[in-house]
Amino acid sequence: MAQITARLPDDIVSSLDAAAARLRRSRAEIVRQAVEYYLEDFEDISQAIDILRDPADPILDWEEVKRDLLHLD
């Protein structure tokens, strides 16, 4: 396992220490889990953006969609 060093503002370190104490975990465990969650979210968001940017995806007119969904003619 690789080790990294990061500089954090004092207020974040205080929050980190409080969370670690409350969860009875080390700073490293809290940071590791936070980074894992962030990267999972980042991957999901990246995939969503790629889908939204797909030029083959048709652009829908909201008024037409609403009319079709509400069966308004």
Secondary structure as the mmCIF struct_conf table of DSSP 4:
data_model
#
loop_
_struct_conf.conf_type_id
_struct_conf.id
_struct_conf.beg_label_comp_id
_struct_conf.beg_label_asym_id
_struct_conf.beg_label_seq_id
_struct_conf.end_label_comp_id
_struct_conf.end_label_asym_id
_struct_conf.end_label_seq_id
HELX_RH_AL_P HELX_RH_AL_P1 ASP A 10 LEU A 23
TURN_TY1_P TURN_TY1_P1 ARG A 24 ARG A 24
HELX_RH_AL_P HELX_RH_AL_P2 ARG A 27 LEU A 52
TURN_TY1_P TURN_TY1_P2 ARG A 53 ARG A 53
TURN_TY1_P TURN_TY1_P3 PRO A 55 ALA A 56
BEND BEND1 ASP A 57 ASP A 57
HELX_LH_PP_P HELX_LH_PP_P1 PRO A 58 ASP A 61
HELX_RH_AL_P HELX_RH_AL_P3 TRP A 62 LEU A 70
TURN_TY1_P TURN_TY1_P4 HIS A 71 HIS A 71
#
